[in-house]
């Protein structure tokens, strides 16, 4: 067996602070509730934030899939959510209310302190060292030299989000672009080299959130069984893809409510991938009914039993203009002259001019030969189920019940 590695690297980029339809609760008043409530479980904020990231993931996915009917989808809800939560440290009035609502927080149920503490705990969980798994996530602000971010804001982004802030001369846009791209390349192990192009010299503040994931399967595929096979993009069109094959004990099951087969594959280091294959013609039903409640039940839907598994190799690049998507979802003021980000610079007249999210997923077989013992597995004398991912399916990557990545593979050969 060779190790099979899966790489996810993602950058979320919010360019330039110059200055419908809700998937959520109705409007909540802009309560700046900073009071901690009674003694609570120390992990409660992380759980609450993890739940909100899940709700945001479902809403964001539904918004994208309604726009991109037949395309691949891939994004990190955790990275997008973290970047905008960090922004709330400097947001005020309606700007703050809209961001919290779209991130699925109800100010009457959770204080802002608890929200930021929850993200702090998630950042710690994501960035701790794990055997066989590389996962790095961070946030950085590049600020126009003449603008002086407030000390309180800088301390808060450092303490809660492991965030950093650097002065930048955006007027020399070419030089600024090179420096920023070098920074991002360094933090993503060189996987994202040219994140920014055509940087606007009028940019005042640039916020970048990045996540890099490189993990090995607990149960790797053997490359010698990978063969070309048909993948049915839709009813009429088929493409030839490299299809991996694994046999033995796999965690799998059937979700009746979603009319879908669910396969859970674990990584070394504690992360898991769920591959969800809807029955023929049931993708719309799956997407419509997708919810956090359903996803939380997948761990109980699956159980270990004998299976022959066919899964395509694929690489996806997801690039999204967040400004359009989030505006439609209800984050409006931060992109217009109504923006109030006075908690960052002390002045309210700055807005976000652009927000770009970039994610990459690569599934490949790399690494050295594993020890022979890893190939030995006791298979019970039963007829194995055959599970073939040869038509569009969904993919969700989780760690400690938090959604790191979410995607839809419609055509494994299309990279974007």
C-alpha positions in Angstrom: 0.0 0.0 0.0 1.1 3.5 -0.7 0.0 6.3 1.4 -2.7 8.3 -0.2 -2.5 11.9 0.7 -5.2 14.5 0.4 -4.3 18.1 0.3 -6.6 21.0 0.9 -5.3 24.5 0.8 -7.5 27.4 0.9 -7.1 31.1 1.0 -9.9 33.5 1.7 -9.1 37.0 0.7 -10.9 40.2 1.5 -9.6 43.0 -0.5 -9.7 46.6 0.2 -11.5 48.3 3.0 -12.3 51.6 1.3 -15.2 51.5 3.0 -33.3 39.1 0.4 -32.9 36.1 1.3 -32.1 34.8 4.8 -31.4 31.1 5.6 -31.5 32.1 9.3 -33.5 33.4 12.1 -35.4 36.7 11.6 -33.6 39.9 12.5 -32.2 40.2 16.0 -31.5 43.6 17.5 -27.8 44.6 17.6 -27.2 43.7 21.2 -23.6 44.1 22.3 -24.0 41.5 25.0 -20.6 41.2 26.6 -21.7 39.5 29.8 -20.7 36.0 30.5 -23.6 33.9 31.8 -23.0 31.6 34.8 -20.6 28.7 35.1 -20.5 26.8 31.8 -18.8 23.8 30.3 -15.4 25.1 29.1 -16.0 23.6 25.6 -19.4 25.2 25.2 -18.2 28.2 23.2 -16.4 25.9 20.8 -19.5 23.7 20.4 -21.7 26.7 19.8 -19.4 28.1 17.2 -19.0 24.7 15.6 -22.8 24.5 15.3 -23.0 27.9 13.7 -20.2 27.1 11.2 -22.3 24.1 10.2 -25.5 26.1 9.7 -23.5 28.7 7.8 -22.0 25.9 5.6 -25.4 24.6 4.7 -26.7 28.1 3.8 -23.6 29.0 1.8 -23.7 25.7 0.0 -27.3 26.1 -1.0 -26.6 29.7 -2.2 -23.7 28.5 -4.4 -25.5 25.4 -5.7 -28.5 27.6 -6.8 -26.0 29.7 -8.9 -23.8 26.9 -10.2 -26.3 24.2 -11.3 -23.8 21.8 -13.0 -20.4 22.8 -11.6 -18.0 21.5 -9.0 -18.2 23.2 -5.6 -15.5 23.4 -3.0 -15.0 25.8 0.0 -14.1 26.0 3.6 -17.0 27.3 5.7 -14.6 27.4 8.7 -12.2 29.7 7.0 -14.9 32.1 5.6 -16.7 32.2 9.0 -13.5 32.8 10.9 -12.5 35.7 8.7 -15.8 37.5 9.1 -16.0 36.7 12.8 -12.6 38.4 13.1 -14.1 41.3 11.2 -16.9 41.7 13.8 -14.2 42.7 16.4 -14.2 46.0 14.5 -17.8 46.1 13.2 -20.5 48.2 14.8 -24.3 48.8 14.5 -26.1 47.2 11.5 -22.8 46.1 10.0 -22.2 43.9 13.0 -25.8 42.7 13.3 -25.8 41.5 9.6 -22.5 39.6 9.9 -23.5 37.8 13.1 -26.9 36.9 11.6 -25.4 35.4 8.4 -22.8 33.5 10.4 -25.8 32.0 12.3 -25.3 33.6 15.7 -28.3 34.8 17.8 -27.1 37.7 20.1 -29.8 36.8 22.6 -28.3 33.3 23.0 -24.6 33.9 22.8 -22.5 36.9 23.8 -19.8 38.3 21.5 -17.1 37.3 24.1 -18.3 33.7 23.9 -18.3 33.8 20.1 -14.7 35.0 20.0 -13.7 32.5 22.7 -15.3 29.7 20.6 -13.3 30.6 17.6 -10.1 30.8 19.8 -10.7 27.2 20.9 -11.4 26.1 17.3 -8.1 27.8 16.2 -6.3 25.9 18.9 -7.9 22.6 17.9 -7.1 23.1 14.3 -3.5 24.2 14.8 -2.4 21.7 17.4 0.2 19.1 16.2 -1.1 15.8 15.1 0.7 12.7 13.8 0.1 12.1 10.1 -1.9 15.3 9.6 -0.8 18.8 8.8 -3.5 21.4 9.4 -2.6 25.1 9.7 -5.1 28.0 9.8 -4.5 31.6 10.3 -5.6 35.2 9.6 -3.6 38.3 8.6 -4.4 41.9 8.0 -2.3 44.2 5.7 -3.0 47.8 6.7 -2.3 51.0 4.7 0.8 52.5 6.4 -1.1 55.8 7.2 -4.0 54.0 8.9 -3.3 53.0 12.5 -5.5 50.1 13.7 -6.6 50.5 17.3 -4.5 48.7 19.9 -7.6 47.0 21.3 -8.5 45.6 17.9 -4.9 44.4 17.3 -4.8 42.7 20.7 -8.1 41.0 20.2 -7.3 39.6 16.7 -4.0 38.3 18.2 -5.6 36.7 21.3 -8.7 35.2 19.7 -7.7 34.5 16.1 -3.9 34.2 16.2 -4.2 37.1 13.8 -1.3 39.3 12.7 -1.3 42.9 11.2 1.4 44.4 8.9 1.7 47.9 7.5 1.6 48.0 3.7 2.1 50.6 1.0 -0.7 49.8 -1.3 0.0 52.8 -3.5 2.9 50.8 -4.9 0.5 48.0 -5.8 3.0 45.9 -7.8 5.4 45.6 -4.9 2.6 45.1 -2.3 1.2 42.3 -4.4 4.5 40.5 -4.6 5.0 40.8 -0.8 1.4 39.5 0.0 1.6 36.6 -2.5 5.0 35.6 -1.0 3.5 35.7 2.5 0.5 33.5 1.5 2.8 31.0 -0.4 5.0 30.7 2.7 2.0 29.9 4.9 0.4 27.4 2.5 3.6 25.3 1.9 3.9 26.9 -1.6 0.5 25.5 -2.8 -1.0 28.9 -3.4 1.5 31.1 -5.2 -0.4 33.9 -6.9 -3.4 34.6 -4.8 -3.7 38.3 -5.7 -3.5 39.8 -9.1 -4.4 43.4 -10.1 -4.3 44.7 -6.6 -6.2 48.1 -6.3 -3.8 50.9 -5.3 -6.7 52.4 -3.4 -6.9 49.4 -1.0 -6.6 50.4 2.6 -7.0 47.1 4.5 -6.6 43.6 3.2 -7.7 40.6 5.3 -6.5 37.2 4.4 -7.6 33.9 6.0 -5.8 30.8 5.0 -6.1 27.1 5.8 -3.8 24.3 4.7 -4.6 20.6 5.1 -2.5 17.6 4.2 -3.5 14.2 5.6 -3.0 10.5 5.0 -5.9 8.0 4.9 -6.0 5.5 7.9 -6.8 2.9 5.2 -4.9 3.9 2.1 -5.7 2.8 -1.5 -3.2 0.7 -3.4 -2.3 2.6 -6.7 -1.9 -0.6 -8.6 -5.7 -1.1 -8.5 -6.4 2.4 -9.9 -7.9 2.0 -13.4 -9.7 4.2 -15.9 -13.4 4.0 -15.5 -16.6 5.8 -16.6 -18.0 8.6 -14.4 -21.5 9.8 -15.4 -21.5 13.6 -15.2 -25.2 13.6 -16.1 -27.7 11.2 -17.7 -26.1 11.5 -21.2 -22.4 12.5 -20.6 -19.7 10.2 -19.3 -16.0 10.9 -18.8 -13.1 8.5 -18.3 -11.6 9.0 -14.8 -8.8 7.3 -12.8 -10.9 5.2 -10.4 -9.3 4.0 -7.1 -10.3 0.7 -5.6 -10.3 -0.5 -2.0 -11.7 -3.7 -0.5 -12.2 -4.8 3.1 -13.8 -3.2 6.1 -15.3 0.3 5.4 -17.6 2.5 7.4 -20.7 2.9 5.3 -24.5 3.0 5.5 -27.7 4.3 3.9 -29.5 7.5 4.8 -33.2 6.9 4.1 -34.2 10.5 4.4 -31.6 11.7 1.9 -31.9 8.6 -0.4 -28.1 8.5 -0.2 -25.2 6.1 0.5 -22.8 7.5 3.1 -19.1 6.4 3.3 -16.9 7.7 6.2 -13.2 7.5 5.6 -10.9 8.5 8.4 -7.5 10.3 8.2 -4.6 9.8 10.5 -4.7 12.6 13.1 -8.4 12.7 13.8 -10.1 14.2 10.7 -12.8 12.3 8.7 -14.2 12.6 5.2 -17.8 11.8 4.4 -18.6 10.9 0.8 -22.4 11.1 0.1 -23.7 9.3 -3.1 -27.3 10.1 -3.8 -29.5 7.5 -5.6 -29.9 8.0 -9.3 -31.7 11.3 -9.9 -31.8 12.2 -6.2 -29.1 15.0 -6.0 -31.7 17.8 -5.8 -33.4 16.0 -3.0 -30.1 15.6 -1.1 -29.2 19.2 -1.6 -32.6 20.5 -0.6 -32.7 18.4 2.6 -29.1 18.8 3.6 -29.0 20.1 7.2 -26.7 20.0 10.3 -29.2 17.6 12.0 -28.8 15.1 9.1 -25.0 15.5 8.9 -24.7 14.9 12.7 -26.5 11.6 12.2 -24.1 10.2 9.6 -21.8 8.9 12.3 -24.6 6.7 13.5 -25.9 5.8 10.0 -22.5 4.2 9.1 -21.1 1.0 10.5 -18.0 -1.1 9.7 -18.7 -3.9 7.2 -17.2 -5.5 4.2 -17.3 -3.5 1.0 -15.7 -3.0 -2.4 -15.2 0.7 -2.8 -14.6 2.6 -6.0 -13.7 6.3 -5.6 -12.3 8.7 -8.3 -9.1 10.6 -8.0 -9.7 14.4 -8.4 -8.3 17.9 -7.9 -10.7 20.8 -7.4 -10.1 24.6 -7.3 -12.9 26.6 -5.9 -12.8 30.4 -6.4 -15.7 32.5 -5.2 -16.6 36.2 -5.2 -17.8 36.3 -1.6 -19.1 39.9 -2.0 -22.0 38.8 -4.3 -22.8 35.6 -2.4 -22.7 37.1 1.1 -24.6 40.2 -0.1 -27.4 38.0 -1.3 -27.3 36.1 2.1 -27.7 39.3 4.0 -24.2 40.8 4.7 -24.8 44.0 2.8 -23.6 47.1 4.7 -20.0 46.1 5.0 -19.7 46.3 1.2 -21.4 49.7 0.8 -21.0 53.3 2.1 -23.2 52.3 5.1 -20.3 50.2 6.5 -19.4 50.8 10.1 -16.0 49.3 10.8 -15.0 52.1 13.3 -13.7 49.5 15.8 -10.7 48.9 13.5 -9.4 52.4 12.8 -11.6 54.6 14.9 -13.3 56.0 11.8 -16.5 54.6 10.2 -15.8 55.6 6.5 -14.2 52.4 5.3 -15.8 49.5 3.5 -14.9 46.2 2.0 -14.5 46.6 -1.8 -14.0 42.9 -2.7 -13.9 39.5 -1.0 -12.4 36.4 -2.7 -12.4 32.9 -1.4 -10.0 30.3 -2.9 -9.9 26.6 -2.0 -8.0 23.7 -3.5 -8.6 20.0 -2.9 -6.2 17.4 -4.2 -6.7 13.7 -3.8 -3.7 11.7 -4.9 -1.5 8.7 -4.0 1.9 9.7 -2.7 4.3 8.5 0.0 6.5 5.5 0.5 5.4 1.8 0.6 3.6 1.1 3.8 4.7 -1.9 5.9 3.3 -5.2 4.6 1.3 -5.7 7.8 -1.0 -2.8 6.9 -2.4 -4.7 4.0 -3.6 -7.5 6.1 -7.3 -7.4 7.1 -9.7 -10.0 8.3 -12.7 -10.0 6.1 -15.8 -11.8 7.4 -17.4 -14.5 5.1 -20.1 -12.3 3.8 -20.9 -10.9 0.4 -19.4 -7.4 0.3 -21.4 -4.4 -0.7 -20.1 -2.7 -3.9 -20.1 1.1 -3.6 -19.2 2.9 -6.8 -18.8 6.7 -6.9 -19.4 7.0 -10.6 -21.8 9.9 -10.6 -22.0 13.3 -8.8 -21.5 13.2 -5.1 -20.9 15.4 -2.1 -17.9 15.5 0.2 -17.7 16.9 3.7 -14.4 17.0 5.7 -14.8 17.3 9.5 -12.6 17.4 12.6 -14.1 17.0 16.1 -17.6 17.6 14.6 -16.5 20.9 13.0 -16.8 21.2 9.2 -13.5 22.1 7.6 -14.5 21.7 4.0 -17.5 21.0 1.9 -17.9 20.2 -1.8 -19.7 18.7 -4.7 -17.9 16.7 -7.3 -19.8 16.8 -10.6 -16.9 16.1 -12.9 -13.6 14.8 -11.4 -11.7 15.9 -14.5 -12.7 19.6 -14.3 -10.3 21.4 -12.0 -12.4 24.6 -11.5 
